[in-house]
Amino acid sequence: MVTVMNDNGKKINTIPIKKILSKWKIEYSCLNDYTICEIGLNPRYIQKLHSSNIDLRTFISIDYSDFCARIKSKPHLIYTKISNAISKLRKNDENFLSRISPYCLYEFGISMTILEKVLDSNLTMDELLVMNVTKLQTNIGLGEKKSGELREALNQVFTSVYNEILEVADLIVSLLNKSQVTNKSDLLHKINKNEDMINDALCLLEISKKIRVSENKIDIYQLMLFDYINDIKVEKTRNIIKRRLNGETLEKIGSIYGITRERVRQIIYKKIQNMPPVFEDKYSSIFLEFNFSLNEFCEAFEETKTTYNYLKIKYKKGYTSPTLDDLVKMDYISPNYIKKLTKKNIIYLEGEKLKNNATTIVEYVAKNIMKEYFSMHDLKACLDMLQRNNPEIDSRIRLEETYLANNHHKFNIINAFQRGYKYYPVDKNLILELIDELEFTKYHDVIISTRKLFFENKDYLEEKNITDEYELHNVLKIGLHFKNFCPDIDVSFLRMPKIQFGNANEYELVKSCILAYSPVEADDFYDFMEMEYGYRKNSFISYFGTYFSEYLQNGMINVAAERPPESEYIELQTLLIEEFYFIEDFENILKEREFSLDWLAKNNIKYLGYTKFSTYMIKSIYPSAIDFFKSKLINKNNVFDSSKIDKRFKYLSSFTSYLYDLITNYDYLQIDKNMYINQNRIQEVLGMSKNDLIEYVESIEDMVGNEYFTIDNLISIYGFEDVFREYGLNDYIYTSLFRRNQKIKCLLFQNHWIFKKTEKRITQVSFIEEVVDISNEKNIYEIMDFIEDKYGLRCDLSDIKQLLKESSLYYNDDLEKVYLDYDQYLEEFR
């Protein structure tokens, strides 16, 4: 509550402070936070003003006759009272903080009588704050007691308000110096004070010329350009610089002052280069990096031509024209300019919103207008026609065929070899998936053809719309070479379709294979190189004939490998203590001891008591590699952890085939990425035989239709009983169970397993397409809710958007809606 007193200190009335404060605020700095009671108005007059909808803001601009018309009783008295109070407030506070005015003394118990004397003294608040009781008596004419009360109130003002504002001001300067804030919004987030307190601190700093405040920016105060120029004592020099900054030529200025053009330039250059930093230098880094025209700069930063001309004289302009992305990141840029450019840089083609630049438009044409396979000649012709029919399109799309061909990767276009070119978007997620699916980590210091990768993963790659080894080579090259998505992958791209992993030499690679397999029939060797390295047989025969024809006789490839020294044999008998070696490890042993590499020959390895295979050798006591795996790797424990064996085993086709057979026969079940459990242990703990497991899977097959499902989904809808969960086993075990007859396919989606009874391969894209179809939802958030409700899967928005873009569906980012195709989208607006 606020108690209003008359001049004799008598209580007049009590008014709720919230009511007063809500009605009596004004934007003028000298009147902020003052209430009607503080300027001594009678409460009856307050009610008159309230009922007439006149507040202090209205009063400042109201005409006197209008005021009298709206206030029926005693208008002159009210008008005069308010005018006098405002006049005193302005007089005392025009150069100081709004909240630190003499009127705030009222809040600390000073009567209106003393307050009137303080105002009549014409002393500002900063002068009052430093006066002792004696000086207050002398300057204001108060008695000792009243001066003591006033001094006490002033102390309270200083400690409770002014001191706190000073602390906030110091904090603001510190944050600005550290570049942690740039505007008022930043301050409100960084400083735990109310907005009024921050405004007062900004006001104090601005008055004391420590900061400069504009609409969108707060800066540490610096001298303005024209403040410095106006202080130049020599009038002629001052006027020459002003004329030049206003855009007059050196020649014109020289003719006015009767000096040469070069002399004018010297005067201006010397003065500007030797001047201290000014406020306008804040644009220096932007000006040095980018090339702005006068009009562009003035509009972009809402500056005058004098600022631009000053920067042009003092700094060398950059060469690069700023892109929209560059401009958005710049300090001091005008939001209105960005908004205008954004609108200018957007076009609509067949209803699709596109950035108006060459990259986006070329990609749009390749994706939506060209046939699946096209020539660069046809692409250029289409681009030229599109630009002619749509003048608003950026003219920079007029690119030469050679440029398009050499930079096709920039437009998500791949080289499909003899079939021409093809639109194919290559993103990081695709490349990471390919690296995983194609098992890049199993290749070390070798050169292979992508033909090997393609035929080993044909179904998967065709699902990805990669139709041969040339397309695969180009997709990988774009992702790993041009876009450098995975810098840690050591891969080089040779002439299509060959790629090199690590350090390798093709001649040495082929020679080591000849040495290892000699003697061997030529056709068998060619087949081996095609199977092991992907080399197309006809091409390899030509290559072999060029470099290794001396080893070919009567259809046989034969290299006479000499038996190495017996001393090496004796030492190797001691060194070779393992029953299994990868050939690369055996070769390293030979190199470390500088032994003959002839030991790598098949016959010499046999002499050492081992049987040689393509990439490994095992003790001759094992008839086959399977016998070794069975005896030494897998069947020793109830639980097999593949992460604890050499990871290269996972890349041996013989090993992976054997493990696959164990799983499909239910001898082992995979319970996690690297963990497998023996059927004997399943029988012991769960009491389930192989036949029980088969029946268990068949019951699931009978239960589900042809829709996607999760195990949680089965439990909630069908009351399915998951017998594995009470033993801590997760859904991974079902990937093993369903592998036996391949009727149910498995897919990892958002780190959860989903399944579907189908003969076809399932993908994340096919899952999203089916969800959209069966949910009858269009809004992307409702689709995500549907997935969570039906399948118990929480989705990442960006992942779902990406999958929609890869699908056959049409997704509109502005509407955040999904349509079966573009025609359905158009139908909504017809």
Beta strands, then each sheet from edge to edge (+ up, - down):
strand 1: 2-5
strand 2: 11-15
strand 3: 211-213
strand 4: 218-220
strand 5: 346-349
strand 6: 352-355
strand 7: 413-415
strand 8: 421-423
strand 9: 446-449
strand 10: 491-493
strand 11: 498-501
strand 12: 520-521
strand 13: 552-553
strand 14: 556-557
strand 15: 580-582
strand 16: 610-612
strand 17: 616-619
strand 18: 639-641
strand 19: 668-670
strand 20: 675-678
strand 21: 708-709
strand 22: 744-749
strand 23: 752-757
strand 24: 810-812
strand 25: 817-819
sheet 1: 1+ 2-
sheet 2: 3+ 4-
sheet 3: 5+ 6-
sheet 4: 7+ 8-
sheet 5: 9+ 11- 10+
sheet 6: 12+ 14- 13+
sheet 7: 15+ 17- 16+
sheet 8: 18+ 20- 19+
sheet 9: 21+ 23- 22+
sheet 10: 24+ 25-
end
